[in-house]
Amino acid sequence: MSFFEKLLQDMYEASEKRRREANLTEQDIRDLIDLTLVLGDEEWFMELTERLNALTV
């Protein structure tokens, strides 16, 4: 596994923990959305986008 792949894996695992936490700020959600784009996780992207829209409406 390359350094970059390991870094992405570590970030993803850390984000899984953060994703389960209820008290994410708007910026936290935006940061996680950026991560979903890097990872190509469409389902998580949609989930986070819905959460962000609920916060900003």
LINZI-V503026 format. One record per backbone hydrogen bond with DSSP energy under -0.5 kcal/mol. NH is the residue of the N-H (numbers start at 0). CO is the residue of the C=O. If there is no record, write none. Layout:
BEGIN
nh=NH co=CO
nh=NH co=CO
END
This chain:
BEGIN
nh=5 co=1
nh=6 co=2
nh=7 co=3
nh=8 co=4
nh=9 co=5
nh=10 co=6
nh=11 co=7
nh=12 co=8
nh=13 co=9
nh=14 co=10
nh=15 co=11
nh=16 co=12
nh=17 co=13
nh=18 co=14
nh=19 co=15
nh=20 co=16
nh=20 co=17
nh=23 co=21
nh=28 co=24
nh=29 co=25
nh=30 co=26
nh=31 co=27
nh=32 co=28
nh=33 co=29
nh=34 co=30
nh=35 co=31
nh=36 co=32
nh=37 co=33
nh=38 co=34
nh=39 co=35
nh=40 co=35
nh=41 co=39
nh=44 co=40
nh=45 co=41
nh=46 co=42
nh=47 co=43
nh=48 co=44
nh=49 co=45
nh=50 co=46
nh=51 co=47
nh=52 co=48
nh=53 co=49
nh=54 co=50
nh=55 co=51
nh=56 co=52
END
